[in-house]
């Protein structure tokens, strides 16, 4: 009996991603972890989990050897070997963009990644491996995407686990705006800054990373095809910093703490809702998850919530709990 699982890498040619505005690749890798002794003839006995990479990461990064820890393959082998979870298929789609990552929603400024996952990747995996139940899991932007997809598609996604998902936008994004305004005004606007950023070879400053993050969020939350310069609207003036209330309102409509009210009936159908966050999160996301937890509690929705001692990074050890929770709730 083989104690280790197997990594299979598919190259998927997407129809939905082909016309994306950034001209990012539309032939994408889909990494699949198959549990030890996987048998296709018994594939309906397996749980499948879609794992969404966080901002600044891609699918391959999760396979990288970590000299101080485990990569995702090693972690899953250990969890299955020690019976923390049963045999599980884990699917990691590559959705990286020139903006540094993905929120896993449809946007004319980035691409139709929400539809890519739901309408192309899910049917592909279902046909290829024919699993029994499907969950979705992620951290940070991946956690946001996991919550978003679970709320919108409860007939497809049966459970969700989200580590430090972007939420409470007033707390996690607004504090970044001043440094971004300074950086953009210094570089004479977002288009010139982007061109300069994409040509850089000497590394990125903390201001550049903050700017890329906010620019990426604007591309996802406030796309605007009529904006010929960038394809999206910033929620503030890039010189003065004045907040554009109409654009900021569009951002807030995408905030999970607002979305749970709209999607209450969908969330009630989920068999697993797991949320956690570090109590020292550098982006104040623990405040957003607290609000999220309070709203779910107020609506009487059964869920698991925990604040642990930690920040936003180096929390991959939390995957032990989320994989276990998803497996237990979706396999019972």
C-alpha positions in Angstrom: 0.0 0.0 0.0 1.3 3.4 -1.0 1.4 5.9 1.9 1.8 8.9 -0.3 -0.6 10.6 -2.7 0.1 11.7 -6.3 0.3 15.1 -8.0 -1.3 15.3 -11.4 -0.9 18.6 -13.4 -3.4 19.2 -16.2 -3.1 22.0 -18.8 -6.6 23.4 -19.3 -7.4 25.5 -22.3 -10.1 28.0 -21.2 -12.6 29.5 -23.5 -13.8 32.0 -20.8 -10.4 33.3 -20.0 -9.2 33.7 -23.6 -10.5 37.3 -24.1 -9.1 38.7 -20.8 -8.1 42.4 -20.8 -4.7 41.8 -19.3 -3.7 39.2 -22.0 -2.9 36.8 -19.2 -2.5 33.1 -20.3 -5.8 31.3 -21.0 -4.1 27.9 -21.0 -3.8 27.3 -17.3 -2.4 24.6 -15.1 -4.8 22.8 -12.8 -2.9 20.9 -10.1 -4.7 17.9 -8.6 -3.6 16.0 -5.5 -4.9 12.4 -5.6 -4.9 10.6 -2.2 -2.9 7.4 -1.6 -4.1 4.4 -3.6 -6.7 6.5 -5.5 -8.9 4.4 -7.7 -11.0 6.0 -10.4 -13.5 3.2 -10.2 -14.3 4.3 -6.7 -14.1 8.1 -7.3 -17.6 8.8 -6.0 -16.3 7.8 -2.6 -13.9 10.8 -2.4 -14.4 14.3 -1.2 -13.0 17.0 -3.5 -11.7 20.4 -2.2 -10.8 23.4 -4.4 -7.9 25.2 -2.8 -7.6 28.8 -4.0 -4.1 30.5 -3.7 -3.8 33.7 -1.8 -2.8 37.1 -3.3 0.8 37.2 -4.6 0.8 33.4 -4.9 -0.1 30.8 -7.6 -0.8 27.1 -7.8 2.8 26.1 -8.2 3.9 28.0 -5.1 1.9 25.6 -3.0 4.0 22.7 -4.2 7.3 24.5 -3.4 9.5 22.7 -0.9 9.4 24.5 2.4 12.7 23.8 4.4 10.9 25.0 7.6 7.6 23.3 7.1 5.5 21.4 4.6 4.2 22.0 1.1 0.6 21.1 0.4 1.4 17.6 -0.9 3.4 16.8 2.2 0.7 18.2 4.5 -2.1 16.2 2.8 0.0 13.0 2.9 0.5 13.5 6.7 -3.2 14.4 7.4 -4.4 11.3 5.6 -1.7 9.0 7.0 -2.6 10.1 10.6 -6.3 9.9 9.8 -7.1 13.6 10.5 -8.9 13.4 7.2 -9.9 10.6 4.9 -9.0 10.2 1.2 -9.5 13.6 -0.4 -8.9 15.0 -3.9 -7.5 18.6 -3.7 -7.7 20.8 -6.8 -5.6 23.9 -7.1 -6.4 26.2 -10.1 -3.9 28.7 -11.4 -5.6 32.1 -11.5 -2.6 34.4 -11.2 -2.9 37.8 -13.0 -0.6 40.7 -13.9 -2.2 42.5 -10.9 -0.6 40.0 -8.5 -3.4 37.7 -7.8 -7.2 37.1 -7.9 -10.4 37.6 -5.9 -12.0 34.9 -7.9 -14.9 37.0 -9.2 -15.8 38.0 -12.7 -14.4 41.3 -13.9 -14.0 42.9 -17.3 -10.7 44.3 -16.0 -9.1 41.0 -15.1 -11.1 38.1 -16.6 -14.1 35.8 -15.9 -12.4 33.8 -13.2 -15.6 33.1 -11.2 -17.1 31.5 -14.3 -13.9 29.8 -15.1 -13.9 27.9 -11.8 -17.6 27.2 -11.7 -18.4 26.6 -15.4 -15.1 25.1 -16.6 -13.0 23.7 -13.8 -15.7 22.1 -11.7 -17.2 20.2 -14.7 -13.8 19.2 -15.8 -12.9 17.8 -12.4 -16.3 16.2 -12.0 -15.8 14.4 -15.3 -12.2 13.4 -14.7 -12.5 12.3 -11.1 -16.3 12.0 -10.3 -16.1 13.0 -6.6 -18.9 12.8 -4.1 -19.0 16.2 -2.5 -17.2 19.5 -3.1 -15.8 22.1 -0.7 -13.7 25.2 -1.3 -10.9 26.5 0.8 -8.5 29.5 0.8 -6.6 32.1 2.8 -6.7 35.9 2.4 -7.8 36.6 -1.2 -8.2 32.9 -1.6 -10.4 32.9 1.5 -12.4 35.8 0.1 -12.9 33.8 -3.2 -13.9 30.7 -1.2 -16.6 32.6 0.7 -17.8 34.4 -2.5 -18.2 31.2 -4.5 -19.8 29.3 -1.6 -22.3 32.0 -1.1 -23.2 32.3 -4.8 -23.2 28.6 -5.7 -24.4 26.5 -2.8 -25.8 23.8 -5.1 -22.3 23.3 -6.4 -20.1 24.1 -3.4 -21.3 22.4 -0.3 -18.9 23.8 2.3 -16.4 26.6 2.7 -13.3 27.2 4.9 -11.7 30.7 4.9 -8.6 31.8 6.7 -8.4 35.5 7.2 -10.7 36.3 4.2 -10.7 39.9 3.0 -13.6 41.5 4.9 -14.5 44.6 6.8 -13.2 46.8 3.9 -13.1 50.0 6.0 -10.5 48.3 8.2 -8.5 46.2 5.7 -8.4 48.5 2.7 -9.0 52.1 3.8 -5.8 52.3 6.0 -3.7 51.5 2.9 -5.2 54.3 0.8 -2.9 57.2 2.0 0.4 55.4 1.1 -1.1 54.4 -2.2 -2.1 57.9 -3.0 1.4 59.1 -2.2 2.9 56.5 -4.5 0.5 57.1 -7.4 0.8 60.9 -7.2 4.6 60.6 -7.2 4.4 58.4 -10.3 1.8 60.6 -12.0 -1.1 58.2 -11.9 -2.0 54.5 -11.9 -1.2 53.8 -15.6 2.3 55.1 -15.4 2.9 53.4 -12.1 1.7 50.1 -13.5 4.0 50.3 -16.5 6.9 51.2 -14.3 6.0 48.4 -11.8 5.8 45.7 -14.6 9.2 46.7 -15.9 10.9 46.6 -12.5 13.8 44.1 -11.9 15.3 45.4 -8.7 12.5 44.4 -6.3 9.5 46.1 -4.9 9.0 48.5 -2.0 6.4 48.1 0.7 4.6 51.0 -1.0 4.6 49.2 -4.3 3.1 46.1 -2.7 0.4 48.1 -1.1 -0.3 49.9 -4.3 -0.5 46.7 -6.3 -2.9 45.3 -3.8 -5.3 48.3 -4.0 -5.0 48.5 -7.8 -5.9 44.8 -8.0 -8.9 45.3 -5.7 -10.1 48.2 -7.9 -9.8 45.9 -11.0 -12.0 43.4 -9.2 -14.5 45.5 -7.3 -14.9 48.5 -9.6 -14.1 47.5 -13.2 -15.1 50.1 -15.8 -14.8 49.2 -19.5 -15.4 52.9 -20.3 -12.2 53.8 -18.5 -9.9 53.4 -21.5 -6.8 54.2 -19.5 -7.0 51.3 -17.0 -10.3 49.5 -17.4 -11.3 50.1 -13.8 -12.0 53.0 -11.4 -10.0 53.7 -8.2 -12.1 54.6 -5.2 -10.1 57.8 -4.6 -8.5 60.5 -6.6 -4.9 59.4 -7.2 -3.5 62.9 -6.5 -5.7 64.4 -3.8 -6.9 61.2 -2.2 -10.5 62.4 -2.2 -12.8 59.3 -1.8 -15.2 58.7 -4.7 -18.3 57.6 -2.8 -20.0 56.0 -5.8 -17.0 53.8 -6.4 -16.4 53.0 -2.8 -20.0 52.0 -2.5 -19.3 49.4 -5.3 -16.4 48.0 -3.2 -18.6 47.8 -0.1 -21.2 45.8 -1.9 -18.6 43.1 -2.4 -17.6 43.0 1.3 -18.5 39.7 2.8 -20.0 41.4 5.9 -22.6 43.0 3.6 -22.9 40.0 1.3 -24.0 37.5 4.0 -27.3 39.4 4.4 -28.0 39.2 0.6 -27.0 35.5 0.4 -28.5 34.4 3.7 -30.6 31.6 2.1 -27.7 30.3 0.1 -25.4 30.2 3.2 -28.1 28.3 5.1 -27.7 25.5 2.5 -24.0 25.0 3.2 -23.0 22.0 5.2 -19.8 23.6 6.5 -18.9 27.2 7.2 -15.4 27.6 8.8 -13.8 31.0 9.4 -10.7 31.9 11.4 -8.2 34.7 11.6 -5.1 35.8 13.6 -5.8 38.2 16.4 -2.8 40.3 15.3 -3.7 40.4 11.6 -1.6 43.2 10.0 -4.5 44.1 7.7 -7.1 44.3 10.6 -9.0 41.4 9.0 -9.8 40.0 12.4 -12.1 42.9 12.8 -13.9 42.0 9.6 -14.2 38.4 10.6 -15.5 39.3 14.0 -18.3 41.3 12.3 -18.9 38.4 9.9 -19.1 36.0 12.9 -21.6 38.3 14.7 -23.8 38.6 11.6 -23.8 34.8 11.0 -24.6 34.3 14.7 -27.4 36.8 14.6 -28.9 35.1 11.5 -28.8 31.8 13.4 -26.4 30.2 10.8 -24.4 27.3 12.2 -20.7 28.0 11.6 -17.2 27.6 13.2 -15.3 30.7 14.1 -11.9 31.1 15.9 -9.4 33.9 16.5 -6.0 32.4 17.1 -2.7 34.0 18.3 -1.0 35.1 15.1 -0.9 37.5 12.2 -1.7 37.3 8.5 1.4 35.3 7.4 2.9 32.0 8.4 -0.4 30.5 9.3 -0.4 27.5 7.0 -0.5 25.2 10.0 -4.2 26.3 10.3 -4.9 24.2 7.2 -4.9 21.1 9.5 -8.0 22.4 11.1 -9.8 23.6 8.0 -9.2 20.4 6.0 -10.3 18.3 8.9 -13.5 20.4 9.4 -14.4 20.3 5.7 -13.8 16.5 5.6 -15.8 15.8 8.7 -18.8 17.9 7.8 -19.0 17.1 4.1 -18.3 13.4 4.4 -20.9 12.7 7.2 
